[in-house]
Amino acid sequence: MKRQTKKILFLMICDLLLLYGALGFTLALRYGANPDRQLILQHILPFTILFLIWLIFFGAFGFYDLRFAKNSKYFLYRLAQVMVINAVIGVLFFYLLSFNIEPRRNLLLIATFALIFIFCWRSLLNLLIVRTGATRVLFIGMSAEAIKLADYLLAHPQLGQRPVAFLSAHSVSPQDRLGLPAYNTEDDLALIIRTHSVNSIVMLPEIKENRTLVKLLFQIIPLGIPVFEFSTYYETLIGKIPASFVGEVWFLENLIGIRKHFYEFFKRMLDMLLAIVAGMIVVLCFPFVALGMILSTPQDILNYKERRARPGDGIIFFRQPRVGKNGRVFSFVKFRSQRLGAERISRQINEAKEMTDDPRQYWFGKLMRKTYFDELPQLWNVLKGEMSFIGPRPERPEYVEKLKQKVPFYEMRLLVPPGITGWAQTKMENDAAVEDAPEKMQYDLYYIKNRSFTLDLLIILRTIYILLQRQGR
């Protein structure tokens, strides 16, 4: 984890230096090869603030997620996207704040040069990563998850982890080992390490019960090679808990009795503060939202009692029971983005599969869903303490009961308050289907175990990127 943090910090510092380089190049182009020293000083402070804001949006677009650091056409596309957004932010920044410079003409040049410099730098970095030595990893033990992880690392060399071999007490078929050499307990472990220049070992749980493998590991202690437990290694790289590790012992070792009083107290204070500030904006917008909903669904309003599917189906607000912390059920609230009786219409859609147009939708509701504005009333749930801004998404009681039967220990994700956004939402493209629940559970458990202000900030940045990328639901 420390090594990854250093890599991310290194990328951020390099990007910041390149932004300053784009500023210097623009000043030299606009004002001569040697611009006046006073002119440079006038630009340093405001652009330092602006560049730090730009770095936040780089983070929101995933440029410091090492899994996606590999260059591609998509990387260039995302970089162009974020630079356009940063340029707009720059215009607003200098429009709202008063400085003794007129930089708006320079912003386009700075953004363009920054795009070129950063893309060239990242291309060079990827070339160096491929050609320079990565950490060479020996897996001791064998499982489907270990093979899947090794395959993932081979496909993402920018992570700096290169699997070189497996050692297992069981026979391994060529299809199972990804073309990597496989050894057994009769082979000389020290010789294997020297042959493959191994400088990191990942140990699967099975070897703790294998006395032969434990003795082999004991013999290489003088070599000073770091040994990592598979769960910790997997968790750090992938950001979720391995499915095979989720059991009673894992909960006892990682969750039982662990309280983060300082974090939980200040997170609650921040939730309340942000909910109050954002809630004021929602209150100001409420008359226009209500008017838009009423004008776009007049028949629903006139026939309110007949069309609604249940008591929570309101004219303006949609309420639905959801399961919160420790299994407590609360009333989840949103702006009504579908027609009254949408749940009853859903059943009709399922019965009539030939329907092409969705009769639940109406134009203003589609606009709210596209902009995620319909989610804002959840601020009331946050203010009441039923939800947080960050946490596992709350589910309906019947859905929770169903998943308890299919996903072992599913109720453990209820140990913390649910959130408007969460780790699973930022890591998965689709987390609504029942078949996605086990993987979502792995991400939720990772968040519960590792929750911190740093992880919450990362989730917020990733959520901003997702909101900018997605075209609504």
Backbone hydrogen bonds, N-H to C=O, Kabsch-Sander energy under -0.5 kcal/mol:
donor,donor_aa,acceptor,acceptor_aa,energy
5,T,1,M,-2.4
6,K,2,K,-2.2
7,K,3,R,-1.9
8,I,4,Q,-2.5
9,L,5,T,-2.5
10,F,6,K,-2.4
11,L,7,K,-2.3
12,M,8,I,-2.3
13,I,9,L,-2.4
14,C,10,F,-2.3
15,D,11,L,-2.5
16,L,12,M,-2.4
17,L,13,I,-2.4
18,L,14,C,-2.1
19,L,15,D,-1.9
20,Y,16,L,-2.2
21,G,17,L,-2.2
22,A,18,L,-2.3
23,L,19,L,-2.0
24,G,20,Y,-2.9
25,F,21,G,-2.6
26,T,22,A,-2.0
27,L,23,L,-2.5
28,A,24,G,-2.3
29,L,25,F,-2.0
30,R,26,T,-2.6
31,Y,27,L,-2.8
32,G,28,A,-1.0
40,I,36,D,-1.9
41,L,37,R,-2.2
42,Q,38,Q,-2.0
43,H,39,L,-1.1
43,H,40,I,-0.6
44,I,40,I,-1.4
45,L,41,L,-0.9
47,F,43,H,-1.8
48,T,44,I,-2.0
49,I,45,L,-1.9
50,L,46,P,-2.3
51,F,47,F,-2.8
52,L,48,T,-1.8
53,I,49,I,-1.7
54,W,50,L,-2.4
55,L,51,F,-2.3
56,I,52,L,-1.4
57,F,53,I,-1.6
58,F,54,W,-2.1
59,G,55,L,-2.3
60,A,56,I,-2.2
61,F,57,F,-1.8
62,G,59,G,-1.6
63,F,58,F,-2.5
65,D,62,G,-1.4
66,L,64,Y,-0.8
68,F,65,D,-2.1
69,A,66,L,-1.2
76,L,72,S,-1.7
77,Y,73,K,-2.2
78,R,74,Y,-2.6
79,L,75,F,-2.4
80,A,76,L,-2.4
81,Q,77,Y,-2.1
82,V,78,R,-2.6
83,M,79,L,-1.9
84,V,80,A,-1.8
85,I,81,Q,-2.1
86,N,82,V,-2.6
87,A,83,M,-2.2
88,V,84,V,-2.0
89,I,85,I,-2.4
90,G,86,N,-2.4
91,V,87,A,-2.1
92,L,88,V,-2.3
93,F,89,I,-2.7
94,F,90,G,-2.3
95,Y,91,V,-1.5
96,L,92,L,-2.5
97,L,93,F,-1.8
99,F,97,L,-0.6
106,N,103,P,-1.1
107,L,103,P,-1.3
108,L,104,R,-0.6
109,L,105,R,-0.5
110,I,106,N,-2.8
111,A,107,L,-2.9
112,T,108,L,-2.2
113,F,109,L,-2.9
114,A,110,I,-2.7
115,L,111,A,-2.2
116,I,112,T,-2.2
117,F,113,F,-3.1
118,I,114,A,-2.8
119,F,115,L,-2.1
120,C,116,I,-2.3
121,W,117,F,-2.5
122,R,118,I,-2.8
123,S,119,F,-2.2
124,L,120,C,-2.3
125,L,121,W,-2.5
126,N,122,R,-2.5
127,L,123,S,-1.8
128,L,124,L,-2.3
129,I,125,L,-2.6
130,V,126,N,-2.1
131,R,127,L,-1.7
132,T,128,L,-2.3
135,T,160,G,-2.6
137,V,135,T,-0.6
137,V,162,R,-2.6
138,L,200,S,-2.2
139,F,137,V,-0.5
139,F,165,A,-2.3
140,I,138,L,-0.6
140,I,202,V,-2.8
141,G,139,F,-0.8
141,G,167,L,-3.1
147,I,143,S,-2.1
148,K,144,A,-2.4
149,L,145,E,-2.4
150,A,146,A,-2.5
151,D,147,I,-2.4
152,Y,148,K,-2.0
153,L,149,L,-2.4
154,L,150,A,-2.1
155,A,151,D,-1.6
156,H,152,Y,-0.8
159,L,156,H,-1.8
160,G,157,P,-2.0
162,R,135,T,-3.5
164,V,137,V,-2.9
165,A,137,V,-1.0
166,F,181,P,-2.2
167,L,139,F,-2.5
168,S,183,Y,-2.6
176,D,173,S,-1.0
177,R,173,S,-0.7
177,R,174,P,-0.7
178,L,175,Q,-0.5
179,G,174,P,-1.0
180,L,177,R,-2.4
183,Y,166,F,-2.6
187,D,184,N,-1.7
189,L,187,D,-0.8
192,I,188,D,-2.2
193,I,189,L,-2.4
194,R,190,A,-2.1
195,T,191,L,-2.9
196,H,192,I,-2.1
197,S,194,R,-0.7
198,V,193,I,-2.1
199,N,136,R,-1.8
200,S,136,R,-1.1
201,I,226,P,-2.2
202,V,138,L,-2.6
203,M,201,I,-0.5
203,M,228,F,-3.4
204,L,140,I,-2.4
204,L,202,V,-0.5
207,I,204,L,-1.5
208,K,205,P,-1.5
209,E,206,E,-0.9
210,N,207,I,-1.1
211,R,209,E,-0.8
214,V,210,N,-2.1
215,K,211,R,-2.1
216,L,212,T,-1.9
217,L,213,L,-2.2
218,F,214,V,-2.2
219,Q,215,K,-1.5
220,I,216,L,-0.7
220,I,217,L,-0.9
221,I,218,F,-1.0
223,L,220,I,-1.5
224,G,221,I,-1.8
225,I,220,I,-0.6
228,F,201,I,-3.1
230,F,203,M,-2.5
233,Y,229,E,-2.4
234,Y,230,F,-3.1
235,E,231,S,-2.5
236,T,232,T,-2.2
237,L,233,Y,-1.7
238,I,234,Y,-2.9
239,G,234,Y,-0.5
239,G,235,E,-1.7
241,I,442,Q,-1.4
245,F,242,P,-1.6
246,V,242,P,-0.6
246,V,243,A,-1.1
247,G,245,F,-1.0
251,F,247,G,-2.0
252,L,248,E,-2.3
253,E,249,V,-2.2
254,N,250,W,-2.1
255,L,251,F,-2.2
256,I,251,F,-2.4
258,I,255,L,-1.6
259,R,257,G,-0.7
264,E,260,K,-3.1
265,F,261,H,-2.5
266,F,262,F,-2.2
267,K,263,Y,-2.3
268,R,264,E,-1.8
269,M,265,F,-1.9
270,L,266,F,-2.4
271,D,267,K,-2.6
272,M,268,R,-2.2
273,L,269,M,-2.4
274,L,270,L,-2.9
275,A,271,D,-2.4
276,I,272,M,-2.2
277,V,273,L,-2.3
278,A,274,L,-2.9
279,G,275,A,-2.0
280,M,276,I,-1.6
281,I,277,V,-1.1
282,V,278,A,-1.9
283,V,279,G,-2.5
284,L,280,M,-1.9
285,C,281,I,-1.7
286,F,282,V,-1.4
288,F,285,C,-0.6
289,V,285,C,-2.1
290,A,286,F,-3.0
291,L,287,P,-2.1
292,G,288,F,-2.3
293,M,289,V,-2.3
294,I,290,A,-2.4
295,L,291,L,-2.6
296,S,292,G,-1.5
297,T,293,M,-1.0
301,I,297,T,-1.6
302,L,298,P,-2.3
303,N,299,Q,-1.9
304,Y,301,I,-1.1
307,R,303,N,-2.1
308,R,304,Y,-1.9
313,D,310,R,-2.0
314,G,312,G,-1.5
314,G,317,F,-1.4
318,F,334,K,-3.4
319,R,312,G,-2.9
319,R,317,F,-0.5
320,Q,332,F,-2.0
322,R,330,F,-2.6
323,V,395,E,-2.9
324,G,322,R,-0.5
324,G,328,R,-3.9
326,N,414,L,-3.6
327,G,324,G,-1.8
328,R,325,K,-1.7
330,F,322,R,-2.7
332,F,320,Q,-2.9
332,F,330,F,-0.9
334,K,318,F,-1.9
335,F,374,D,-2.1
336,R,316,I,-3.0
337,S,335,F,-0.9
339,R,360,R,-3.1
342,A,339,R,-1.1
345,I,341,G,-2.3
346,S,342,A,-2.2
347,R,343,E,-1.3
348,Q,344,R,-1.4
349,I,345,I,-2.3
350,N,346,S,-2.2
351,E,347,R,-1.5
352,A,348,Q,-2.3
353,K,351,E,-0.8
355,M,352,A,-1.6
361,Q,358,D,-1.3
366,K,362,Y,-2.4
367,L,363,W,-1.7
368,M,364,F,-2.1
369,R,365,G,-2.5
370,K,366,K,-2.3
371,T,367,L,-1.8
372,Y,368,M,-0.8
373,F,368,M,-1.6
374,D,368,M,-0.9
375,E,372,Y,-1.2
376,L,373,F,-1.5
378,Q,375,E,-1.9
379,L,376,L,-2.4
380,W,377,P,-2.1
381,N,377,P,-0.6
382,V,378,Q,-2.1
383,L,379,L,-2.7
384,K,380,W,-1.9
385,G,382,V,-1.1
386,E,381,N,-1.9
387,M,381,N,-1.4
388,S,418,P,-2.6
391,G,421,T,-2.2
395,E,323,V,-0.5
400,V,396,R,-2.4
401,E,397,P,-2.5
402,K,398,E,-1.7
403,L,399,Y,-2.3
404,K,400,V,-2.1
405,Q,401,E,-0.9
406,K,402,K,-0.8
407,V,403,L,-3.7
410,Y,407,V,-1.5
412,M,409,F,-2.0
413,R,410,Y,-1.7
414,L,411,E,-1.7
415,L,412,M,-1.3
416,V,413,R,-0.5
419,G,392,P,-1.7
420,I,388,S,-1.4
421,T,389,F,-2.0
426,T,422,G,-1.3
427,K,423,W,-0.9
427,K,424,A,-0.6
428,M,424,A,-2.0
436,D,433,A,-1.1
437,A,434,V,-1.5
440,K,436,D,-2.4
441,M,437,A,-2.5
442,Q,438,P,-1.5
443,Y,439,E,-1.8
444,D,440,K,-2.6
445,L,441,M,-2.6
446,Y,442,Q,-1.6
447,Y,443,Y,-2.2
448,I,444,D,-2.6
449,K,445,L,-2.4
450,N,446,Y,-2.5
451,R,447,Y,-1.3
456,D,452,S,-2.3
457,L,453,F,-2.3
458,L,454,T,-2.1
459,I,455,L,-2.2
460,I,456,D,-2.2
461,L,457,L,-2.4
462,R,458,L,-2.5
463,T,459,I,-2.4
464,I,460,I,-2.2
465,Y,461,L,-1.9
466,I,462,R,-2.3
467,L,463,T,-2.7
468,L,464,I,-2.0
469,Q,465,Y,-1.7
470,R,466,I,-3.0
